[in-house]
Amino acid sequence: MTETATYHTTCVLDCPDGCGLEVTVETDASGQERILALEGRPSGPAPGEHPTTAGFLCSKVGQFHRRVHHRERILYPMRRRTDRSGAPLAKGEGGLEAFERISWDEALDTIAERLGGVVERWGGEAVVPYNYGGSNGLLSDSLFDDYFFARLGASRLQKTLCALPTGAAAEGLYGKMPGVAYEDYEAARFILIWGANPKVSGIHLVPFLKRAKAAGAFIAVVDPLRTFSDREIDLHLPVYPGTDLAVALAMIRLWQESGALDREFLAAHGVGLEPLLAAAQEWTPARAAAVAGIPEADLRTLAERYAATDPAVVRCGWGIERNRNGGAAAAAVLAMPALLGKFGVPGGGFTMSNGSASHFDRRQLLPQPEWTTRSLNMTPLGDLLAGRGEEGQPLEPPIQALFVYNCNPVATVPDQNGVLRGLARRDLFTVVSEQVFTDTAPFADILLPATTFLEQHDVRVGYGSYMVGGIRPVIAPRGEAWPNHRLFAALSQRMGWDEAAFHYSDEELVRRTATALEMPGGAVQRGDGADHLLAGDALRYDFPGPTPVQMKTVSPRTADGKIHLTPAQLGDRPYAFEPLESPYPLALLSPGSPRLLTSTCGEFNLDRLTLTLHPDDAAARGLEKGATVRVFNDLGEVLCPLAVSDRLRPGVALMPKGAWRRASKNAATSTALCPATVQRVAGGACYSDARVEVEAWAAPVD
């Protein structure tokens, strides 16, 4: 006899929405559990309900049970097998059969011994923790793991693959002041979506856009790809990648010349105006339109409608930052509401990342050792593993141990071929903690089984939706999978370190996390706050009111309380535009895919990688839809089928990010073509600076 039950929990994956979930689980007569379905929770004002999920989910999370029960799920600690001579098998070759099962004790002892040996011979900085956004849980990221690596004296990691330049711009201008909530877009009468695609990431904004449009809002989108139909928006500016800064500065120049700037607001609340206006003077609308490849009339229409309409809101996305001009472009766009005084009313202002509305004091849960070792930019991983540091200087000490978790660098980090060469080093001790057998897993010496968010406790802070969500296990961990907090507590104890938090139950960890989390309205501090989190429910903010009003109920969090229109984070050449010259004619975009969360779900949800060209670009090369093409530059090549679409502007090629190597015909993906260069603002990755050529490919004849 089987039984079914439905549980509440919260999505912990790297998306702004942090959705509330209803998960249906079947348990058979033998006690075996299987997840049958994941659905979105209804939204409402009642305690525990999510503000924006509204009963629907993205297709990725809706199918996440396929990952939980996948045939390539890593279920036990494993180590690389050896050949007949006793030497470990070559890294990167074979699947799970290239590994043999070991106990957790064996795995932990081996890791502690090998890392200890590296520290003794090379120093702690020869160990590098490599992680990114595979989990947005407070317990799963930057807590127990940071304690372990700080105590070890490992190198620190600059997490530059996404959000660092835009985050630096938002912090510099506004101190990361909370932004306009999804729910308040319905009140806006002008909406500008710049560098974001809410149909793929942050999808719960879309219903509010539809309601705003029905109520008469003018909606404009700046994106090389047309992601909305003409019925859904009023204006689309398909800017050439990397030229957003020029367009933004030209708009600011138009406002200055027309007298649209809100001088009274700027005098009261802004500093650093003049350098921004001076930079804008270099960009006439005609010049910016020519550089961006858009009609000048459309640029002028955008500027005029924005200035003339209230309430007006800008949704600035992370796509804007993925080039050498990205950080400065984000700053210019985020400055726009201040220049026009578009604050003080619901639906007026900007939205970037809303995660800083709350603050987690992790020291209340776990003491954090001082961590002042060298800081490495994670983007040029291939160079780092090859012993090259900044500007090609030798990296001292060289990296001798790599610990990969919450990340799949082979599929996500620029210069894929360089990453593959580095990971293949026989002398590099590599630990990979992962849920399924990703593209990075074959390079591990020790492979560890990690729980999914459906098998563990955690706490999630949304950075789009204003909520704090509880994560609870809906099934027992499969096999011997462990959550990160248990893994790094156990490793710390193996090294001889001990803290009270290492001995807390998961329930106690959640309760203490609630105590250490400050959010407007104090919802987690109330008597039932931790109980809601343990039940997998959501807690709401009170600013006062469930959503903030910028410059009214929330203010800039800069040191002086002012808006810094030329923030120090832009460096000594703020708002300087850097053109990109390349012998390759097509700009390669690698945006998010509706099938993947970066690379998560690639084991089942993207079996064929394609390149998309505009019809004009395909015709100029004599290419037809469905043909196998070679996409190439000096870094590498990708062989895959061609798609043709006029949704993409001419001069741009599109290949989605996050695909696994098996999805292409030559085991290479978009990152094989992306440079590992970094921009001047916060060292952010420049994926969209990739330039390529495309030609027909025919299979070699034997």
N, C-alpha and C positions, 0 to 999 in steps of 0.2 A: 504494500500500500504506500502510495506517495502522498506527501503533504506539500502544500505551497503556502508561502508567507510573503508579505510585502514589507519592506523596510525603507526608512528614510535615510538619506546620506547626502553628501555634497561633492560635486566634482572638484577634483584637486588639480586638474590639468591646466596647462599654461594658456589660459584664455581669460579675458576680462570678466566674464559673466559669473563664474563660480556657481553654476546652476544647482538648484535643489533637485534631488532625484528620488524617484520611487523605484525600488528594485525588487523584482519578483524572483523568489528562490524556490526551487523544488528540492525536496529531500526524499530520497527513496527509502525502501524498507531497511536497507543496510546502513543507512546514515550518510550516504554519499550526497553531497550538495551540488547543485548546478544552477547557475543563474540563467533564467529564462528570458528576462526582458529588463530594459532600463527605460524609464519614461520620465518626462519632466513633471515636477510638482506644480500644482496650481499656485498662482500668486494671490496674495491677499494681505490684509492688515493684521490678521490674528498672530499671536505669539508663535514663533517657529516657522512661519510661512516665508517664502522667498519673495523679494520685491518684483522680480522681472522674469522668472523662468516661464510662467504662464502656461505650463502644461506641454511645452515642446522642447526638443533637444536638437542639437546638431547630429548629423548622421554618424559622426565619429563616435561620440559618447553613446549614442543609441545602440551601437553595435559593440561596445567595449567588452561585453561578455565573451566575444570571440577571442579577444586577447587572453582573458583570464583562463579559458579552457583550450587554448591553442596547443597544437601538437608540438610546437617548438618552445613551449613554456619551460623555463629553467626551474627545476623542482628541488635540486639538491646541490650542495657545494661540490665543485668539481675541479680537477686539475688537468693540465695538458698531459696527454699520454706520451710515452717515450717510444723510440724505435728499438730495434733489436740490440743496438749498441748502448742503449740506455740514455741516449740524447733526446731531449724533448722534440716532438714533432714540430715542423716548421710552422711559424705563426701565420695565421690568415688562411690556412688550408683546412678543408674538411668542415663538417658540421658538428653536432653534438657528439657524434661518434669519435671525434678527435679528443674527447675528454673522458676521464674516468671519475666515478663517484667517490667522494671522500666524506668524512664526518665533519661537522662544524668544528669540533675540537682540532682536527688536523688542519683545517683551513685557517682557523684563527692563529694556531701556533706557527704555521708556515708564514703567514703574513707578518706576524709580529717579529719573527726571526729575520725574515728578509728585509723588512723595513729597518729594523734595528741595525742590521749589518750595513745597509746603505748609509744610515746616519753616522755610524761609527767610522766608516771609511771616507765618506764624501761630505758629511754634514747634512743637517736636516733639509737644507734648501734643495738638495738633489731629489727630494720627494715632492711630487706635484699632485694635488687633488684636482681632478678635472671633472667639473659638474656644471650643469646649467639649469634649465627649467623643466626637467622631467617631472618635478613635483613642486607645487606651490604651497605645500603644507608647512606650518610653523615648526612641527616636530621633525619633518623629513629633510629640511634644507636649512643650512647655516645655523645649526644649534649643536647637537651632539657631534656632528661631523667637524664643525669649526673648532670645537673644544679639542678633539683628537688631533687634528693637524696643527693647531696652534701649539699644543703641548709638545708635539713631535718636533716643532721648529721647521715645518715644511714651508715651501714657497707659497705665497698667497697668489690668488688667481683673480685677475681683472675680468669680470664677466661681460665681455664686449660684443657678443654675437648679436644682441638685440637690446634696445631700450636704454642703453647707457647714454648716448648722445642726446636723445629726446629728454631723458630724465635729467641730465645735466642742464639742459636749456630750461626745463620747467622749474628746476630747483633754483637756478640762477635768477630767473625773472620773478618768480612768485613764491619761492620756498616750498614748492609743491603744494600750493593751496588746493584744497579739494575742488574738483571741477563740477560742471553741470551734470546732473544725474540723467540717466536714460529717460526716466519718467517725465522730466521737464522739457524734453525736446518737443513734446506735443504742444507746448505753449509758444515755441519759437515761430517766428514768421519769416526768418531767413536762417538757413542751415547750410554750412559749408563743410563738406567732408573732404579732408586733404590728406592723402597718403594712407587711407584706410579703406578696407573692404568689409563692412559689417555683415555682408552675406556669407563670409567665410569665417571671420573672427569677430566675436562680440555680436552674434546674430540676434540677440534679444533687444538690440537697438532698433532693428528693422520695423517692428510693429509701430513703434512710436514715430518713426519717420513717415510711415504710411498715414497715420492719423494727422500728423502735422501737415502733410501734403493735402489731405482731404479738407483740412481747415483753411487752406490758402497759403501755406508756406512756400517760399521760393527755395528750392534745394539745388545746390551746385556741388559738383564733384571734380576734384583735381586728381587725375590718375591716368597713366599711360594706357590703361586697360578700361574699356567700358564695362562696368559691372552692374549698372542699372539701366533699365529701359527708358525710352523717352517719356513714357507715361509716369514713371516713378520720380524723375527729376526734371529740372528745367534747363540746366546748363551743364555741359561736360567739357572740361579742358584737358585734353590728352597730352600733357606736357612730356617732353623728351626726358628720360631719366637723368637726374642730377641737375636739372634746371629750375627746380622749385624756388630756390633762393632768388633767382632773377625775377621771376613772376611776382613773388611776394614783395620785393623791393620796389618794383614798378607800381604796384598797387598803392604802396605807401607814398610814393612820389605823387601819384594822382591825388591822394587825399590831402597832402600838404599843399599842392597847388590850388586845389579847389576850396580850401578852408574848412575841410571836413574834420580835421583833427580836433579833439575835445581838449583844448588848451587848459580849461579850468580844471578838468579831472586830472590831467597830466601834471599840472602845477601842484595839486594837492597830494597826489599819490605816486608820481613817477620820478625817477632819476635816470640819467644816462640817455636822454632823448636825442641829443644832438649828434652823437656818432651814428646812430641808426638813420637819422634823416640825411646825414651827409652821405652815407652809403647808398641810400635810396636815390639820391640825386644823380648817380651815375647810370641809372636805368630808366631810360625813356620807355613808354609802353611799346613803341615800335621795336626797340632793340631787344627787350625781353621777349616779345612775341616771336621775333626771328630766332633767337637762341633756343626758345622752348618749342618752336615749331607749331604754334597755335595762332589762330586769327587774333589780330590786335583788337578787333571789335569785341570779341568775347572776353578778353582780359579787362577791357574798359567796362563792359556790362557787369562783370563780376564785382569790380571795385565799386561801381555806382550803386548796385543793388544792396551790397553789404552796408555801405555808408548810410543809405536812405531808409533802412528797414529795422524795426525793433519789434520784439526782442530778436536778437541775432546770436547765434552760437556757432563755434568752430569745433568740429571733431577732428583733432590732429592725431594722425595715426603714426605707427612706427615705420611704415614703408618709406616715409619721407627722409629717414635718417640713413638709409643704406647706401650712401655714396659719399664722396669726399666733401661735398658741400652740405651734408645732411644736418649736422648739428646747428649750423648757422641758419639753415632754412627753417628748422623747427622753431628756433628762437624768433625769427621774423614773423612766422605765422602766429605763434603764441602771443606776440606783442600786439597783434591787430586789435583784439577787444579793448585793450588799454588805450590804444591810440584813438579809438572812436568812442570810448566811454560806454561800452556795451554791457556794463555790469549793473548789479543792483536789483534785478528782477528775475523771477523764474524763467528759465530758458534763455538767459543772457549771459554770455561769457565764453568759456572754452571747456573742453574735456580733453585731458591727456590720460594720465593714469591716476585713478582714485584710491590706490592702495594705501597712500600715506595718510588717509583720513583717520586711521587708527595707528597706535604705536605699541609694539611688542617689546617689552623690556626683558630680554632673554636672560639677563643676569639674575633676575628673581628666580628663575627655574634652574639655571646651571651656571656656575661661575665661569667667566670667559678669560682664559689666560691672555696675557699681553701677546700680541702677534705683530711683530714688526719686521719680519723677514722680507726678502725681496719680493716684488710684485710683478707677476708676468702677465702680459696680455694674452688671453686665450686664443685670439684669432689666428696668429701665425704658428699653430701647433706643429706643423711640419718642420718649420725652421727651428723651433725650440727643441724638438726631438733630434734634429740633426746637429745640435750644438751651437746654433746661431742665435744670438740675442739681438738687441736693437742695433740697427744699421749694420748688420752682418758681423758684429763683434762676437768673439767666442763667448759662449755662455759658461760662466764659472760659478759654482760647479755645474757640470753637465747633468741633465736629468737622467737618473738611474732607476727611478721607480715612478710609476704612473698609476693613480687610483681613480678609475672612471665610475661614476654613478650619476643618476639623474641626467644622463646625456648619452648620445650616440654619435660621437665625433666623426666617424667615417662618413656618415650620411649628412652631417650638418655643418661641418667646419670648412672654410675655404681651402683651396689648394688640396683637393682630395688625394691626388697622387702623392704629394709630399707627406700628407698624414699617413697614407698607407705605407710608404717607405719607412717612416719613423716608427710606426707601430710594429713593423716586422723585425725590428732589431732584436737579436737573440739575447743581448746583454741587458735589455730593458725589462725589469720586473713589472708586470702589468696585472692589476687586479681589476676585474669588471664585475660590478654588482648590477644585475639587470633582471627584468621580468621574463623576457623572451630572448631568443638567440638572434640578436641584432647583427648588423654589419660589423660592429666593433667587437662583439663577443669572440669571434674566432682568433683574435689577437691576444687573448688573456692567457696568463699563466695560471691564475686562480680565478674561477668563475663562481660567483655567488648568487643564490636565488633571492630575488627581492619580491616583496609583496606588492600587489596592486592596491590602489586606494580603496578597493572594495573588500579588502582583507585586513584592514588595520584601523586604528584610531588616529585622528589627526585633527587639526583646526585650520580652516582656510579663510583668508581675508580676500574678498573680491577686490579687483582693481578697475572694474567697470561698474558693476552693480554694487550698491552700498549695502553690504552685508558681511557678517562673519558667520561661516557655516561650520557645523560639526561634521566630521567624517567618522563613521563607525563601520566595523566589519559586518558585512551582510552574509559572508560565509567564512569558515575557518581558512587560514592560509593554506594554499595548495602545497603539497609536498612538505618541504622544510624551509619555505620562504620566510625571511625576516624583514621587518621594517627597518629603515635606516637608523632610527634612534636605538634600537636594540643592537644592531651591528656595531655602531661606533662606541656604544657603551661597553660592549664585550671586548672590542679591540683595546679600548683605553684600559680596561682591567687587565688585559694580557700584558700591557706595558707597565703594569704596577701602579696605575693611577686609579683613584676611586673618589666618587662623589655620591652624595645622597641620592641625586636624581637617577643614578644608574639602578637603583633598587626600587624605584616607584613602580607601581602597577600602571598599566595604560590609563586606567580611569583616573588615578592620581595625577598623572602627567597632564591630562586634559584639564582637570580642575585647577592645577597650578598654572597652566598656560592661560586659563581664563582670568586668573587673578593678576597675571603679569601683562594683560592686554588692556590698554586704555583705548576707548572709543567714545565718540560724542554721545552723551546721554547715559554712559555708564552701564549699558545693557549687560555686559558680561560680569559686572560686579554685583548685580542684583542676585537675590537668593537662588533664582532658578536659571541663571545664565549658563552655568556649567552643565546643569541637567539637560538643557536644550541642546548643547553641543554634543553631549554624550549620546543623545537620542538621534543625532544626525540632522537636527533642525537648524534654522537660520536665526541669527540675532540682527536686529535692525538698529540703525543709527537715529540719533535725535540731535539736530544741529542748533537750535530747536527745529522741529519738523523732520520728516524722514529724509528730506533732500536738502542740500545746502543752496544758499543764494550767495554767489560770489560778491565780495565787497559789501555784504550786508550781514549775513549770519556766519560767514567765514571770510578771513582776511589773509593777505600775504604773510607767509611764515618766514620771510627774510629777517635778518638780524635787526634791521631798522623799521620793519613793517612796510617798506616801500616796494614798488614794482621796479625792478632794475632792467631797464629796456636794453641796455648793452651789458649783459652779465659778464663777469670775469671769466666764466667758463669758456667763452669764445676765443680767449687768447689775445695776442697782441695785434691780430688782424681781424677784428670782428666784422662779420658780414662781408668778408672778401670772397668773391666768386672765383673758384679755380676750375678752368676748363680742362677737359680730358681729351688728349690726343691719342689716337690709336690707329694702327694700320688695318684693323678689323672694323667693318662698316656697321655692324648691327649691335645695338645695346641689348644685353641679355638680362631679362627680368626673371627672378625666381621667387615669385610670391607664394603665399600660403595656399594650400590646396583644400578644397572642401572635403577631401578624403583623409587628410592627415593633420595631426597636431604636431607641427614640425615633422619629426619622423615617426612619432607614435602612431601605431596602427598600420604601419607599412608592411607588417608581416601578413596582413590579410586584405588590405583595403586599397592597394594601388599596385596592380600586377603588370602594368604597361606604362612606361614613361613616353611622353610625346613632346615634340617641339611644335610650337604654334608660330606661324608667320602671317603677316598681313597678305592678302591676295596679290598686291603689287610686288611685294618682295619675293613671294614664291614664283610669280610669273617671270620676274627679271632673272631668276636663276633656273628657269625651266623645270621647276619642281611642281609636282601634283600631290594633292591630298592622298595620304596613305603610303607614299613612297618612303623608303628608308633613306635617311639623310645622315650625313656626317656634320656634326656641329663642332667647331674646333677653334682653338687659338694656341698661343705658345705654351699654355699650361697643360693642355690635354685635349681629348676629343670624346664625344658621346655619339653613339649610333642608336638611332631610334626612329619611329615613324613620324611623319609630318602631318600636322593638322593645319588647316587654313581658316582664318577667321578675320572679319573686318571689325571685330570687337577690339582688336589690338591695333594701335597706330602704326603707320609705316616706320621703318627704321628700327623696329624693336622686335626681338625674338623672346618667346616666353617658354620657360621650362619650370614646372613647379618645384618648390623646395621640398626636401625631406624624403624623396623617393629612395627606396633601397636599391642596392646595386643590381639585384636580379631583375629589376624592372626595365633595364635597358639591354641592348643587344651586345654590349661590350663591358658590362659590369662597371659602368661609370655613370655618374649623375651630374646634376647641375653644378655641384660644388667643385667638380673637376675643372670647371671653366672659370671659377670665381677667384680673383686675386686675394692674397692674404694681406693686402695693404690695409692700413687703418687711417682714419681721419683725425684731424687735429683736435676735435672736440671729444674728449673722454676716450679717445682711442677706439672708436666704434668701427666695426667691420664694414667693408665697402662692397658688399655682394653686387650691387647694381652698377658698379664700375666695370663689370665684366663686358668685354667686347669680343664678338665672335664673327665667324663667317660660316655659311651653310652651303653644302654641296651634295649632289646625289652620291649615294654609296651603293656599290654592288658587291655582293659577297665574293671573296676570292675564289677562283676556280682551282680545284685540286689538280 
